[in-house]
Amino acid sequence: MPRRINALATWLLRLEPDEVAAILVHRRDVADRYIRTLKDLATQLTDSDSVHAAEDTLDQGALDVLGAIVAQHNTGTVDTVCAELRCSAGDFERAFGELKQRALAWPEGPRLIAVNSVRANGAAEGQLTLRPKPPGRRRASEISPIVAAMSTVDGVARLLAHCEQDTFDARYTGGVATVEIRRVARALRVTDGVLRLWLELAAEAQLLGVERSRLLPTKQGDAWLGSQPGPRLSALVAAWRRMDWRPEPDLARAALRDYTGAAGLALRSSALERFSATEAFTNTGELVEDLAWERPAVHDLRATAAVIGEMESLGLVAGGALTPLGVAVLHDGDVDSAADALMPPATEKAAFQTDMTAVVNGLPSPELSATLNLVADLEDNDAARVWRLSAGSVRRALDSGLSADEVLARLNAVSEAPLPQVIEYQVHDVARRHGQLTVTDVASCVRASDPLLLQEIVKSKRLGSLKLRFLAPTVLASDRPMAETLAALRRCGYAPTGLDAGEKSVVETVERLRAPARGERRQERWWRTEMNDLELTQLAVRLVEQERPSAGRGTPRANAARMLRDQNVFLRDEEVVLLSSALVDGSRVEIKYASGPRRTETHVIVPSKHLEGVLSADCEDGTSREFDIGHVRKVALPE
């Protein structure tokens, strides 16, 4: 690693400030205001995590060249790499330029060197992958995405209704199994991929939750169903922008807990950024191929095509171009207003049939849904929504405190035509039998053998919070649970005892008080702020200029002697001059080098380069070594 870092630092030293600035722009994660020298920068550039992140930004052609350099063990040349990849010099130079801009590979004489820790190990197809034909474009036309967006919004509503009325099991470890997805997809008459998208959208928008290994709507889901179509679509679009799972259409995958990280976020955002509102792609398949070549670490053919399908289903893209809603999402505009303008108004009326059903075409308004859900049961939730009235559903409306006339008035208010007589007969018939039996809610009872004692308790003002009332001469009903009733009676000086359902005394225990847990500590934010382009340019100029001797400063031999004197306090002046001359002229010199405590070695060397206190030299035995200038104890001419 040190030798590779020195090689990278040596190459950086030959670059101009604008070239170093270009590297910092492409490798912003290593840019730090506290980098002092080019060797410090080289150390940061060889960090494995940073190298892998830079590799993920390469196109397929650059990856092929990088893989060929690694496969030739950093001994290949331009000619050998071009021969292996069967490519022209122009195509190679374009790809190699991408590598140099990221400091992933550089030339060292005729050889091509790759940085440590790269993952590429060869060309993807044994040759240089050329960029596919640019996707065809045309002028964007007005194509409405209303149908696709309505289908998605209605589909999520159908999913919520299914989860409420039927079981949709979740695994105990979280997520939904593939078998369960296929079963529910058949019930809702959609494909597995479409249902999985609905599931992910509903879960990300907090419309669905898991309760005892079963998917159920949440309170947010109830509020979502009670809103207008525009806010419904806006909530789903916001959820789509946060989804981090990566679609795999060709594989059977479970839902909700498949992926972690930001792979899905990068895939969706980069695909959306390629679309425009003024120009439309004539063939999205060509766009998918271009994206897969441009960022193979992020895109592949099937996943990218699936993401474009997601954007079309949410009304972000239509006819190969961005819709006004897609423009708002891409540029962080007013998504709510764009969704309101896209979605048609909700249906306010229903068609009541003689078979006791109510049919709604389109998305029902919150008022219509509330009325029909109160008086009827949702029966079919496909292209048109169908509610069915029954004795049980009408009784549910009467239980809410409505009279028969009030129920009919509400139904007439949302009916396209006068109500069929069969519905009126049903409502009146249920109302005639409603309330013949009554049930009283009693939280606890107070019993005593002496009726006078209960009379005294009922008249006590201090027990007014219990709302005591007689059920029998020796039985009082309380609105409060048994524990609260016992405590209130004891505060008034009575000595009651508690009995369970089996007439056995309840043994009371004193609850131990505990403080709530503090909770998990939040992760601190990373201290480093990203440098802007001006700061990166200033850093590059400073790094290059401080290590490059300026004009008029002296001869190369004098400059080398000055640097060596600063880095070694043991050598005499004549020894420093001798070593600097050997460094400039490439002549042989004998040094005594401290290799350990009270131990020195003698070497005859030919110095080749000097960087950051390290002297690289070719030894007499044919090997190459690096010597720390501060450890050199003596310099002399060889015998």
Secondary structure by P-SEA (a helix, b strand, c coil): caaaaaaaaaaaaaccaaaaaaaaaacccccccccccaaaaaaaaacaaaaaaaaaaccaaaaaaaaaaaaacccccaaaaaaaacccaaaaaaaaaaaaaaccccccccbbbbbcccccccccccccccccccccccccccccaaaaaaaaaaaaaaaaaaaacccccccccccccaaaaaaaaaaacccaaaaaaaaaaaaaaccccccccbbbbcaaaaaaaaccaaaaaaaaaaaaaaccccccccccccccccccccaaaaaaaaaaaaccccbbbccaaaaaaaaaaaccccccaaaaaaaaaaaaaacccccccccaaaaaaaaccaaaaaaaacccccccbbbbccccbbbbcccccaaaaaaaaacccccccccbbbbbbcaaaaaaaaaacccaaaaaaaaaaaccccccaaaaaaaaaaaaacccbbbbbbcbbbbbccaaaaaaaaacccccccccccccccbbbbcccaaaaaaaaaaabbbbbbbcccccccbbbbbbbbbcccccccccccccccccaaaaaaaaaaaaaaaccccccccaaaaaaaaaaaccccccaaaaaaaaaaaaabbbbbbbbbccccbbbbbbcccccccccbbbbbccccccccccccccccccccc
